[in-house]
Amino acid sequence: DGEVVGDLGVLSAQSRKASIKALNRLAYLFIPDNLFLEAMASIGITYEGDFKLTFERRVLFQSAGAISLDVPTTGLNRIARVCELDRVREGQPIMRRGDRDNRLIIAAGEVDLIVGDDRQRLEPNSVVGEAEFLITPQGEMPRRLAEAVAAEPMEILSFPFDAVRHYPVIVDNLRRLIRSRRANIYRTLPQVDPTG
């Protein structure tokens, strides 16, 4: 309720990146693109500079359905503002086992996730670094339980755990992701999700 949808496509003059379907009857306001652009320009919002970077980061965040499913647009924009976008080379470590940091990472390309002697190739737009998310109190720097290596040159989006901790839908999405990985690549890790 109260969500704005379709703003990114209009501001960036790009084709739609998502489809929207109503789950029940609703009332909505349709704003023609020229009026929307005029309104945004009047308050200084255009698809250039910082806004362009924010929107690009938001698109990459949204591409990771494992974490972004059902996150409201306002939340997506808040998270995108604190993200960092970097380029990595093929074979470059994205995270190393034993390192200390408190960041989640979305990789735009294929990644090899390594736990002990086990290796799993993850598809593009996968989340890595979530194994430590649920066992780490806010503010504490966790020790990495796994390693991730870029399988191709790509962009990666990283952001602090604290940027998403207060979104219950994201926490639930991360729990599902951890549980699905626990069935294979995480099976040798200590219990990382206190809810089972």
C-alpha positions, 0 to 999 in steps of 0.5 A: 500500500502506498508504493511507487512502481515503475519510477526507475524505468521512467527516470532512466528511459529504459525498458521495464525490468519487472512486471507487476500484477495485482493480487486483489482489487485495488485503486491506483494512480497512473501518472504519465511519464512526461508529468512524472519527469516534470515533477521529479525535475522540479525537485532536482531528481534526474537520472544523472549523478548520484541518482544514477548510481543509486538507481544502478545499485538498486537494479543490481540489488533487485536482481538478487531475488533471493534477498530482494523479494517483496522489499518495498521500493522505499526500502530498496532506495534506502539500501541502494544509497549505502551500497558500494559498487565495485568491479572484480576480475576473474579469479579475484576473491570477493571474500576470504574465509577467516576475514572479518567484515559485516557485509553482504555481497551481490555478484552480478556474474558467476561466483565459486562459493568454497567451504572447506573442500566443497565448491559450488558455482553460483549463478549471476546475481547471487548473494554471498556472505550471508552465512554469518548474518544471523549469528552476528550481533549488530556492530560485531565483525564476524569471521568469514566461514566461506570463501567466494571467488569471481568466476568471471569479470563482473560488478559486485554490490556490497552493503553492511548487514545493518542496512538490511537487519530492520527489514523482516522480509529480507531477514526471512529471505536470508533465512531461506537462502541459508537453509537451502545452502545448508542442504549442500554447500553449508552442510559442514558449517556450524549452525548459522541459523538459530531458528533451525 
